[in-house]
Amino acid sequence: MPYYHARTALSPLPETLISRARVERVLSVGGTGFRTVVDDLFYRARLTPVENYKGFCIPFSITFGRVREEHIHYTFALLDDAVDVRITDTSKTTSPWTNESHTPDLSEIDAHWAAVNSETTLAKVVEIFATLEDYVIDEAAETAPPVSKLSRIKPTQISVKPLEKFCGLLGGNDPDIMKFTREHILPAAEDPRLYVQDTGKLATMSATYCDYFSWYSLVRDVDNLFKSRNLLIDEDWKGIAEDVEWAVEALLKARDLHVKKPITLTDIPDDYLTSTYLDQAYTQLHKQGLWLVYIDEGGDSYTFTVLKKSEAKKLIKWGQALGLKVSSSLNA
């Protein structure tokens, strides 16, 4: 963020292009920052101004840009009578504050956080900010209207009996998980819109999260019982033998499954695909009457558990009946 002696804008943002109110709204609901490769945006915010830092004032500000051009940073600094727009190219300049023993002067600061004097650049700033604004407002639970959020939650038609069996087997018939299933997962499956209202979840849900909410969200979320208790584990697509070995051992321990021969995986030079080591684990488990079962959650990671062969077949059958992509093969 730029620093100031006087609260004077070097390149004031025209109110006709982006109003101060719009910038303040993004600042108020955007949090401290985020980075999303999918939406090609990064964002940081200074939410607390500093009146005097080594003789400089540091105002409220937001910094944003495109992930694919992450060396280009655009900053809006909220001054008393204007919004100052600046640009920084981190591939060409470094922050003048990197040397702790040196206090930069205003010319050094203004060279790093440069004025935006080009109409072409300003037009690009306006375009990126509009995208950022839409994303932040859409994501913010505080600003998305409840009726709009509810309309984005898809109704489901799920048979309760196989769902209860699926959750019971996936959860190892743990009493806490069975209780959670009855009180949360089943109601979320029967009427997801009513469920999020009755539980108060709607107030904290972003509009985008509403698009993807379903009963399975309560299984998938890492803070919920299935994954927090290592009954279901995620591994990134890129990994090594040690990562998968740890995951398999954690699953076996969580389910109180015992193997006569320990699962020992071997790193292959220059092979960092998790699938390679899952295949190794599958072969060793299979010889001992155990199956790896995968649930395709649509991302770039692997979600899996370990079960006895007979239980694995049931979980796959019930999961597929519920519309999930469940299999004992990575290639299914």
N, C-alpha and C positions, 0 to 999 in steps of 0.2 A: 504493500500500500504506500502511496506517496506521503511525504512529510511536508509540513508547512511552517513558515514563520508567521506570515499573515494569512488569514483565511480567504485567499484570493485564487480563483480558478484560473489555471493556465489555458485550458481549452474547455469552456463551459458547454455542457450538453444542452442543445436546443430543446426547450420545453415542448416545442411543437412535434419533435420526433419521439421523445420519451419523457413523460412527466416525472417530476420528483416523487409524486404519490405512487407511481408504479415501482420505482426503485425502492422506496420505503416499504412497500408491501412485500416485495421479494425479500428484503432484508429482515422483515419481521417474521416470516414463516419459513425461510430457507435453511435455518439452523446455522451451524458453524461451517458446514461445507460438505461436499460429496464429489464423487467421481464415478461416472457411468459410461462404460465403453459402449454399451448397446445404444445409448442415446447420444453418444459422442459429445458429452458435456463434462466440464469440471467447474467447481464453484467453491470459493472460500469467502468468508465474511469476517470483518472486524466488528464485533457487536458492542465493544466497550471502547469509547474514545479515550485518548490520553492527552491531557491538556499541556503537559510539559515533559517531553522526553529529550534531554540534552538540548533544550532550547527550542525544540520543535513541537508542533501540535500534530497529533495523529487522529483524524476524524473517523466517524463511521465510514465503512467502505465495503464494497463487494468486488471480488476479482473473479473473472470467469473466462471461458474460452472453449475451444474444441479439443477433444482428446487427441484427435489425429494431427492437430497442430499445437501440441501442448507447450511448445516453447513460446507461443504468443499468448500473452496475458492482457486482458482488458480490465481496467479498474474504474469504477465509479466511486468517487469520494464525495460524501455529502457535506458540503460547506454551508455557511449561514445563509447565503443568498444564491447559491448555485450548486449544481452537480458537476464536478470536474471529471472529465473523461481522459484517461491516460492509457498508453500502450507500452508494453515491455516485451522485448525480444530476448529471451534468456539465452539464446544461442549466440548472441552478439555482445551481451553485456551482463555483468554480475552485480549483485546488490552492493552499493557503496558501504553497507554496514557490515560486510563480512569480516573486516579487520577491526577487532574490538578496541584496539588502541588508537584508532583513527575515527574522528567524528567528521563526517562529510559535510561539505557546504551545500548550499541550495542548488548550485549549478550541477554538482555531481548527482544529486537526487533527481533533478529534472531531466538529466540525461538518461537515467535508468528508467524512470517512470515518465516517459516522454509525452508531450502534448499530441493530441490527435488533430492534425490540420488538414488531412486529406479527406475530401468528400467520399472517395471510394472506400477508405478505411472506416469512416463514420457510418456509411451505409452497411458495411459488414458488421460493425458493432451493434447496430440497431437490429439487424437480422438475427444475430446470435442471441442477443438479449431477449428478443421475442420468444425464441425457442426455449431459452432458460426459464423465462417467466411462465410459459405454459406448463413446463415440466414441474417447476416448484409448486405452483398453485394446484396442479393436478395431484401431486404427491402429498401435499400438506393436509393432514387430517382436519386441521382447524378451519380450512377455507372451503373445502369441498362440501356442497350442500348434502345433507343426509338423504334426501329423496333421490338425488342424482346418484349417490353412492349405492343406495339400495337397488336402484334399477340396473346397476352393473353387475350385481351378484346373480349368477345363473342358478335358476331353480334346478333341482335334481330329482330323479326318480330312482331311488335306491331301495332294494329289498333289505330290510333290517336284519333278517336272520343270517344271511351269509356275511353281512358286514360285522355283526357281533362275533361270529365265528372267526372271521379274518383277523379282527383286532385282538381277540383272545389268544389266538395262536401266535400272532406276531409279537404280542406282549408277554408271551410265556405264561398266560393265565395269572399274571400278577394281580392281586386284589386291588391295588391302587389304579392299575391300568384298566381293569374291568369297570371300576367305579367311574373313572374318567371317560371311558367309552359310553357308559349309560348316560352320564350327565352332560356330556359335550358332543362326542362324535356322532352318536345316534340322532340327537336333536338337530345337529348341523346338517346331517344327511336328509332328514325328513323335511325340514324347512329352513334352509340356510339364512334367508332374510329375517325370519322371525327369531332365529337363534342369535344373530349378531345384535338385534335390538334388545332382546330379553337379557342378554349377558352384559350389555353396555359396550361390547367390542366395537360397534360401529363408530363410536365417537373417536376412537384412536386409530381407525383404519384409514389409510389413504385411498383415494379413488382408484389408483392403479392396483393396489392390493385387492380391492373389491373385485376387480376383473378376474383375478385368479383364485379367489377364495372358494373353498369347498370343504367338505368333511375331511378330505385328505390333507388339507392345510394343517389340521390339528395333529396329524401323524408326522407330516413332513418337517414342521418347524423344529429347529434344533433344540429349542428350549423346552419342548414338550417331552413327555415321559419316554417315548420309544427311543429317541436318539440320545437323550440325556442319560439314559441308563444303558447305553450301548447294546440295545436290542436290535437296532438298525443303525448302520454306519455309512457315512459318506466318505468317499475318497476321490480326490481330484483326478482327472484323466492322466495327469503327469505325476509319476511317482517312482519310488524305488522299492526293492524287495522288503526292506525294513518297515516301510509304511504299511504295506499290505499284511505283513506278518503280524504287526502290532494289532491291526484291525481284526484279524481272524482270531487272535488270542483273546482280545477283548470280548468278541462275540461269544466265544466258547465259554469264557468265564461267566458272562452275564446270563447265559442259558444253562449253566452248570452241566455242560457237555464235556465228556472226557475222551481223549484220544490216546490210543496205545503208543502211537509214534508221533512225537511232536511235529508240528508243521514248520518246516524249515525251508525258506525260499532262498534262491540264489540270484544275486545281481548279475545281469548280463551287461557287459561293457557297452556304453553308448546307447543303451535301451532304457528310456525313461518313461515308457508307457505302462501305466498302471495295469492295463489289460493283460500284459505279459505275465505279471506276477499274480494276478487273479486266476489266470489259467493254471499256473503252477499250484496255487492253493487248491483250486477245484480238483485237480487230479489227485492230490494227496488226501483231501477230505473224502473224495468219492470212494477211495479204496477202504475207507474206514466207516462207510455207511452214512456219511454226512454229505449234504448238498449245500452249495452256495445258491442262494435265491436272490435274483436281482429285481428291483423295481425301477423302471425307467421313469424318472421324474422330469425328463425333457431338457435337462441341462447338460453341461459338459463334465459332470462328475458321475461316479458310480455309487448307487445306493444299494446296499445288500445286507443279507443276514445269513446265518448258518442254522440249518435244521436237520433233524434226522430225515432220512429219505421219505418215509411215510408221511411225516408232517409237511415236508416241503411240497409234496404232490398236492396235499390239501390246500396249502396256502396259495399255490399257483392257481388251482382250480377256483377257489373263492375270490381271489384277487381279480382274475380275468372276468369272472361273473360280475364284478363290480365295475368293470370297464378300465381296470388298470393294466398296464403293460408289465406283467410279472412272468418271469421265466427262470430257468436254471442255466440259461446259456447267454453269453455276452452278445451273441449274434442273432438272437431271436427277434 
